[in-house]
Amino acid sequence: MSRRGDRLETNEVAVTLQGVSMQFRHQQVLRSIDMEIRRGETLCIIGESGCGKTVMLKLIIGLLRPTTGKVLFYGRDLAEMSEAELNHTRLRFGFLFQMAALFDSLTIYDNVAFGPREHHLFDEETLEKVVAERLAEVGLPSGLEYKKPAELSGGQRKRVGLARALALDPEVMLYDEPTTGLDPIMTDVINELILQTQRTKKATGVVVTHEMKTVTKVADRVVMLYPLSRLAADESQILYDGPAKDLEDHPDSRVRQFVRGEAGERLRELGRRG
Amino acid sequence: MSSLSTDPTVHSPVHKIGEHVFDSVADVGDMALFSFITLGWMIRKLPRWSTLVPNFYAIGVSSVPVVAITGTFIGMVLAVQAHSQFAAMGMATRLGSVINISLVKELGPVLAATMLAGRVGSSMAAELGTMRVTEQIDALSALGTNPVRYLVVPRFLACVMLIPLLTLMADFMGVIGGAVISTQVMGVDAFHYWLHSRRYVGSLDLFAGVFKSFFFGAAIALISCHRGFNSKAGAEGVGKAATEAFVYSFIAILFTDFCIGILWNAVYYAIWPMNGSGLL
């Protein structure tokens, strides 16, 4: 299913999660997750809402620290890095947030220029070219640069968010539900942009999504998480780890139901509660 | 830890009280840590001019009208309320000293800070709370920028530097308001009004008020930014953060005023001893 077999020649591991658990007060979200993300691959993380997909992305970039376990980036434990080192490491990541998380008070230009400007990567003249290039890459027409995020549509905001993430030329791109809330056409545009990013930048990708269309289009590998509240104590939270093509025929009915979008057992559970 | 949710003691009143106490202690510790981090960034690396200017404008320039109005009315109300009592004792010309000393030492700084806690503090908490909820603070970290340095330090500097200036303006407007009502409406002799003012209000009194306002500014900035950073999700969470910012700032202003008052008197009477002096 991989469209980018040339990029998967290397088996070098970019990100490793070793026995990672995450708990917020009394609510445990992740339990003993062991996972490796190889350099250059595009991994899709799927699963029901609340199963810990976004938390996993934030652990990978060090925005959250695991309650137990380690997150390694090219073998280095993020928890052992100093704040300066961690900030420097984050520059090797790009993060497209679910609602784009553009800075409301800044213009589109300043949003895209934010990372390079903060870290003094270019002079203002070069930065102007870089911003124009990134905005063109994500297909945004010129003239939007001096608008504020509130003046843009959902799809445009997502594309600006992607341009901002790409401005730092990241090695690893993290996408948090990149197509949520978009119409089918814009969903396909974003999917194509993810593919284009992987092709042109040769970046490792981690995509959190509910959209099976996105999964079949961009994933080299798929990991399915399951909510801990409905999982037996000795059961792995990762229900599936493999290529997208085998999802439909997986022996576990929970995987098949998710892929096909069937409520199944959940509907009966709701009926019992009602 | 999933066993916790099935443990019946979790929902007992004792557990809830214990949890509340732990949360409160953790909040105080978190607030202290937040303050140290902010002060640490001020020493390590100051924010860019481009991030300072908008904050100075929003906190300082935009607050001028409301602080001017507050100061003017404090002075005018003091004159209206005190005049009849002073006139009955035949001491109406002493009105200037009472109004002006009350203004510059207590009412000007405290009421200006209270007004700013409402206008500036709530607004900062709501803005940062919205940024937290919409993941803009996470986005800053993801772009390798420390959010405290980028968001809190400029607001802290603006509050600490501009709230004393706004206090001075509130004092000035209050003095003018009190004088206008006393001399033009109540008919107090202007010469004696100002003579008593000059005699009883010294520059040290003015300094005492402005000195306090540095601490009021710091308290407003730190509390409001901390509430914003810890805002819970949704409109309710952001609204609660804004309300807490004002309430906690107001309590901090009163508490700081009380502590500095004691400290100020202790230092004052240690330098210039006088009979029967007390701490309060």
Interface residues (C-beta under 8 A of the other chain):
Chain A: Q23 H26 Q28 K58 I61 L63 E83 N87 H88 R90 L91 F93 F95 F97 Q98 M99 A101 L102 F103 D104 S105 F114 G115 E118 H119 R164 L168 L228 A233
Chain B: M1 S2 L4 S5 V10 P54 T130 M131 T134 E135 Q136 D138 A139 S141 A142 L143 G144 T145 N146
